[in-house]
Amino acid sequence: MNLKKFNISSYLYNFLQIFYEKSFKGWGRKKTGLFALWCHKKFGGNLRLLEEGFIRSLGLGVDGSPSFSLVEDDVGIYYDATAPSKLENILNSYDFVADEKLMDDARKAISLIVEHNVSKYNNASSKIPDQLLRDEHDVARVLVIAQTAGDASLKYGMLDDYTTGNMIDAAIEENPHAKIYLKVHPDVLSGKKKSDIDIDSARQKCIIIEENVNPVSLLKHFSKVYTKTSQMGFEALLVGCECVCFGMPFYAGWGITTDKSTCQRRHRKLTVEEVFAGAYILYTRYYNPYDKCDSDIFDTIKTITKMRKNLDFKDHIS
């Protein structure tokens, strides 16, 4: 999506909607979304806030890779823990136990995601370099997940001034016999964005992972992760890691994470599979940008896996 064109057309669309159907839409907590929210509060009508889904694309969004998924929220947006969202309402109220098909689909999708190392972005290699994890096999490994500076989920994630440096210190103190690693965000590795921590200063306390490796594949080598609001924290739960959250991402507050912050609106205990079903299936819409048709989570996983294998094959023979 051309965001500049979307921004212009979104502002014009919302302005015209003031005089017509009053159906306002915009991009999450970006300026277009805030303008849509203002129009909705001022003039009433309907509101749709948009954001990329949890399985986004083959390549990076900042590089223009076409998206496979989208969320539409008529309440708030999932990464803003300061206010309710459609996803939060789903997780608070949906009868997951009664919906056997949904839960069966969720378990199947999780199994496929873990088997094929499917993440939000899927351009990185699933092969972990030998020198990256060069310690003994019986040494516990703990991963601290860095994010990009200015990430909207950090602004709205109820962090209580926690920093990535605080997470590193906590990881060292709480896991005295483990090796501590820091994962740098792929947008930082590509040079498109800045990190939320000074990498050189962090190097004095932990091992820095600067290679662009697949998140799900990497997480299989760790027993515990520390995050502020990163989606990678939820992917850690999918592969069986313990997850410590310093902020309040969509998956925190439901009893599946160790939380340093609290959200009083989240009053229910859920399983990892139930949170996955709510977020990845009920909340998210899927679209195949190559076949140009509506899709679902299974077709998305299949298509991304197939395309990635084709790219790996081309790289191998070139």
C-alpha positions in Angstrom: 0.0 0.0 0.0 1.3 3.5 -0.9 0.9 5.1 2.5 1.3 8.7 1.2 -1.6 8.2 -1.3 -3.6 6.4 1.5 -3.1 9.3 3.8 -4.3 11.9 1.3 -7.3 9.8 0.2 -8.1 8.9 3.8 -8.3 12.5 4.9 -10.4 13.4 1.9 -12.6 10.3 2.4 -13.2 11.2 6.1 -13.9 14.8 5.3 -16.5 13.9 2.7 -18.1 11.3 5.1 -18.9 14.2 7.5 -21.6 15.2 4.9 -22.6 11.7 3.8 -22.7 8.3 5.5 -20.4 9.3 8.4 -18.4 6.1 8.0 -14.9 7.0 9.2 -11.7 5.0 8.8 -8.0 5.5 9.3 -4.7 3.8 10.1 -4.6 2.8 13.8 -3.1 5.5 16.0 -1.4 7.2 13.1 -2.6 10.6 12.0 -5.2 9.2 9.7 -6.6 7.0 12.5 -6.6 9.9 15.0 -8.5 12.1 12.4 -11.0 9.3 11.8 -11.5 8.9 15.6 -12.0 12.7 16.0 -14.6 12.7 13.2 -16.4 9.8 14.8 -16.5 11.5 18.2 -17.5 14.8 16.7 -20.1 13.7 14.2 -21.1 10.1 15.2 -21.5 7.4 12.7 -19.3 4.4 12.2 -15.5 3.9 12.9 -13.0 1.5 11.4 -9.4 1.6 12.5 -7.0 -0.4 10.3 -3.7 -2.1 11.1 -1.5 -4.8 9.6 -2.2 -8.3 10.7 0.0 -10.7 12.7 1.2 -12.6 9.6 1.9 -9.7 7.4 4.1 -10.5 4.4 7.0 -12.4 2.8 9.3 -9.4 3.1 9.4 -6.3 5.3 6.6 -3.7 5.2 9.1 -0.9 5.0 10.4 -2.4 1.8 6.9 -2.4 0.3 6.2 -6.2 0.5 2.5 -6.7 -0.1 0.4 -7.6 2.9 -1.5 -10.8 3.5 -3.6 -9.7 6.5 -5.4 -6.7 8.0 -7.4 -6.0 11.1 -10.4 -3.7 11.2 -11.4 -2.4 14.7 -14.5 -0.4 15.4 -13.6 0.1 19.1 -9.9 0.9 19.3 -6.8 -0.8 18.1 -5.1 -3.9 19.5 -1.7 -2.4 20.4 -3.3 0.5 22.4 -3.7 -0.9 25.9 -4.8 2.5 27.3 -8.3 1.9 25.9 -10.5 -1.0 24.9 -10.3 -2.6 21.5 -12.3 -5.1 19.5 -9.7 -7.7 20.1 -9.7 -7.1 23.9 -13.5 -7.4 23.9 -13.3 -10.7 22.0 -10.8 -12.1 24.4 -12.9 -10.9 27.4 -16.2 -12.4 26.2 -15.9 -15.0 23.5 -16.9 -18.6 24.4 -13.8 -20.4 23.1 -14.7 -23.7 24.9 -18.0 -23.9 23.0 -16.4 -23.3 19.6 -14.7 -26.6 19.0 -14.0 -25.9 15.3 -12.4 -22.6 16.0 -10.1 -24.1 18.6 -9.3 -27.1 16.4 -8.3 -24.6 13.6 -6.2 -22.6 16.1 -4.2 -25.7 17.2 -3.7 -26.7 13.5 -2.6 -23.2 12.6 -0.2 -23.0 15.5 1.3 -26.3 14.6 1.9 -25.1 11.0 3.3 -21.8 12.1 5.9 -23.6 14.4 6.7 -26.3 11.8 7.2 -23.8 9.0 8.6 -20.9 11.0 6.0 -18.4 9.9 6.3 -15.0 11.5 5.0 -11.4 10.9 7.8 -11.0 8.3 9.2 -14.0 6.5 12.2 -12.9 4.5 14.8 -14.0 7.0 16.6 -17.4 6.8 15.3 -20.1 9.2 18.9 -21.5 9.4 20.6 -20.3 12.6 24.3 -19.5 12.0 26.5 -21.9 13.9 28.5 -19.1 15.6 25.4 -17.4 16.9 24.6 -20.0 19.5 28.0 -21.4 20.2 27.5 -22.3 23.9 27.0 -25.7 25.3 23.6 -27.4 24.7 22.8 -27.5 28.4 23.2 -23.8 29.0 20.0 -21.9 29.5 19.4 -19.1 27.0 17.3 -16.0 27.6 16.3 -13.6 24.9 15.6 -9.9 25.3 13.7 -8.5 22.4 14.5 -4.9 21.2 12.1 -2.9 19.2 12.2 0.1 17.0 12.4 3.7 18.3 9.0 5.3 18.0 7.0 2.0 17.7 3.4 2.9 18.4 2.9 -0.1 20.6 5.6 1.4 22.9 3.7 4.7 23.2 0.4 3.0 24.0 1.7 -0.1 25.7 1.5 1.0 29.3 5.2 0.6 29.9 5.5 2.7 33.1 8.9 4.1 31.8 10.5 0.7 31.5 13.3 0.6 28.9 15.1 -2.2 27.1 18.0 -1.6 29.3 15.8 -2.4 32.3 14.8 -5.6 30.7 18.4 -6.6 30.1 19.2 -5.9 33.8 16.2 -7.9 34.9 17.1 -10.8 32.7 20.6 -10.9 34.1 19.4 -10.6 37.7 16.5 -13.2 37.4 18.5 -15.7 35.4 22.0 -15.7 36.9 23.1 -19.0 35.3 21.7 -18.3 31.8 23.3 -16.6 28.8 21.5 -13.4 27.9 21.0 -12.4 24.3 19.5 -9.3 22.7 17.5 -9.6 19.4 17.8 -6.5 17.2 14.6 -5.6 15.2 14.7 -6.5 11.4 13.8 -2.9 10.4 16.9 -1.7 12.3 19.1 -4.4 10.6 17.8 -3.2 7.2 18.8 0.4 8.1 15.2 1.7 7.7 14.6 2.5 11.4 16.5 3.1 14.6 16.6 0.8 17.6 15.0 1.5 21.0 18.4 0.9 22.7 22.0 1.8 22.0 23.4 -1.4 20.7 27.0 -0.7 21.6 26.2 -0.1 25.2 24.1 -3.2 25.4 27.0 -5.2 24.0 28.8 -4.9 27.3 26.0 -6.8 29.1 24.7 -9.4 26.7 25.3 -11.2 23.4 23.9 -9.2 20.5 22.0 -11.0 17.7 22.5 -8.7 14.7 21.9 -11.4 12.0 18.6 -11.3 10.3 17.3 -14.7 11.3 13.7 -16.0 11.3 12.1 -15.2 14.7 10.2 -18.4 15.2 13.2 -20.5 14.2 15.4 -18.5 16.6 12.9 -18.8 19.5 13.2 -22.6 19.4 16.7 -22.2 20.9 15.5 -20.2 24.0 13.6 -21.1 27.1 12.5 -17.5 28.2 12.1 -14.1 26.6 11.7 -10.6 27.9 9.8 -8.0 25.8 8.0 -4.7 26.2 5.2 -5.1 23.6 6.7 -7.0 20.7 4.6 -9.6 18.7 7.7 -11.8 19.0 6.8 -12.3 22.6 3.6 -14.0 21.5 5.5 -16.1 19.0 7.7 -17.2 21.9 4.6 -18.5 23.6 3.6 -20.5 20.5 6.9 -22.4 20.6 6.7 -23.0 24.4 8.9 -20.2 25.8 8.2 -18.4 29.1 7.4 -14.8 28.3 8.0 -11.8 30.6 6.2 -8.6 29.5 7.2 -5.1 30.7 4.4 -3.5 28.7 0.8 -4.6 28.0 0.7 -6.1 24.4 -2.5 -7.8 23.2 -1.5 -11.1 24.7 -0.5 -9.9 28.2 -2.9 -9.7 31.1 -4.6 -13.1 30.3 -2.6 -15.4 32.6 -0.2 -16.7 29.9 2.7 -14.2 30.6 4.6 -12.8 33.5 3.5 -9.2 33.6 5.3 -6.2 35.0 2.3 -4.0 34.2 -1.4 -4.5 34.8 -4.6 -3.8 32.9 -7.8 -3.9 35.0 -10.0 -4.4 31.9 -8.5 -7.8 31.2 -10.2 -9.9 33.8 -10.1 -13.4 32.3 -7.7 -16.3 32.3 -7.1 -17.8 28.8 -4.8 -20.3 27.2 -2.2 -19.5 24.5 -4.5 -21.3 22.0 -7.5 -19.2 22.9 -5.6 -15.9 22.6 -4.3 -17.1 19.2 -7.8 -18.0 18.1 -9.1 -14.6 19.1 -6.2 -12.6 17.5 -5.1 -14.5 14.5 -8.5 -15.9 13.4 -11.5 -14.0 14.8 -9.9 -10.5 14.7 -7.8 -10.7 11.5 -8.9 -10.7 7.8 -6.7 -12.4 5.2 -6.2 -11.6 1.6 -3.9 -13.1 -1.0 -2.2 -10.2 -2.7 -0.8 -12.4 -5.5 -4.1 -14.2 -6.4 -6.0 -11.0 -5.5 -8.7 -12.8 -3.5 -10.0 -13.2 0.1 -8.1 -15.9 2.0 -7.8 -17.5 5.4 -4.9 -18.2 7.8 -4.2 -21.7 6.3 -3.9 -20.4 2.7 -1.7 -17.6 4.0 0.7 -19.9 5.8 0.7 -22.3 2.7 1.4 -19.4 0.3 4.1 -17.8 2.3 5.8 -21.1 2.9 5.7 -22.0 -0.8 7.0 -18.6 -1.9 9.8 -18.7 0.7 10.9 -22.1 -0.6 11.0 -20.8 -4.1 13.2 -17.9 -3.0 15.5 -20.2 -1.1 15.8 -22.4 -4.2 16.6 -19.5 -6.5 19.2 -18.3 -4.0 20.7 -21.7 -3.8 21.2 -22.1 -7.6 22.3 -18.5 -8.2 
